[in-house]
Amino acid sequence: KTKTILGILSALLAGALRPPQRTVKVIAGSSFRNDSKTLTQQSEILGKRGRSDSVSSDFNFNTSSNTSSNHTGANTSSSSHSVLGSSDRPRVLVCAPSNTAVDELVFRILTQGLLDADGYRAEDLNVVRIGTSSFLRGGGSTSATASMSSSSDVYAAPLNEEDANVMRVVERVSLENIVEDRRKALLASDAKKQLGVSFKYSDIRKQILEKADVVCCTLSGAGSQPILEVILRITGYRFDAVVIDEAAQAVEPSSLIPFKYNPQLVVLVGDPCQLPATVFSRTAKDANYAQSLFLRLQKSGHPVTMLCRQYRMHPLIAHYPSIRFYHGKLVTDPSVNALTTHYKPYHDDVSNRFRPFLFHDLLYSRE
């Protein structure tokens, strides 16, 4: 699923929203990788890259390709399409219900990268993360970052090495960190360079967001006061497209928040067969408040594209949800082999109690 999101973002930034000018190959779907040797899905997108002359080198993040990826499962995506007439590179808002999901997307964008209009890694991509990272503890956040927080899903336990690496990467493009670094650089510069330069945090935020290509935040963060105060000061500022991950886990009002920026295209990515939004009120549930915008559109007959190939689970584990929830459409990629990649010796135990997938009937339970 995440690979598909990277492919969608690459297509959007490469020119998929503009009038056709020239053919560009953008790799999307489950085989979106840095090399083009093992492609299983390609899409031909019309357009070309723009706005390369407006990239700010002092907060540009050059991506690298040293991280492996998760693979596509049975998640589905829903989108609406239209065309932009702008000659600049589109600006995309990427949202998710939780800070954890947003951090994961930011990490993937920065480490795995997006492709430009020529099929190469986009090295001039400006990514900004708005809000408090899910890895920050309550005592470790500054008042500035805490004021932009939109979720309370923080880690209380010490971070393992993998999470610490994600945190380092994500915090590097945090809006507040970029603002602080920019302000320190201005204060350290000579007097001549400081003439006519504003040192206000709000002015520096404005400058950074003006040059951002991809802005990432939670759904509620997209409507928070700090971001609105900055964006409303920028004449003509807009998000040409909005991509919402885990859209099936968000209640409708939350999913509608990014629509306030009047995007030309909205892509919802999620799986309505998995966990819905968390709603504790029985009254709210009875009023259908837990239904996501994704599910509403799907029920109303809006076209939905299903990602039907899975790369994670043992084939025997994938078989049951395929039959029970996905009408047999979920298939296992040939690269997932039950006898090699997922085989364990205890699967062949004569008791048959350690097979890859079993149901245990319990006479009683206790927590």
Disulfide bonds with the S-S distance in Angstrom:
none
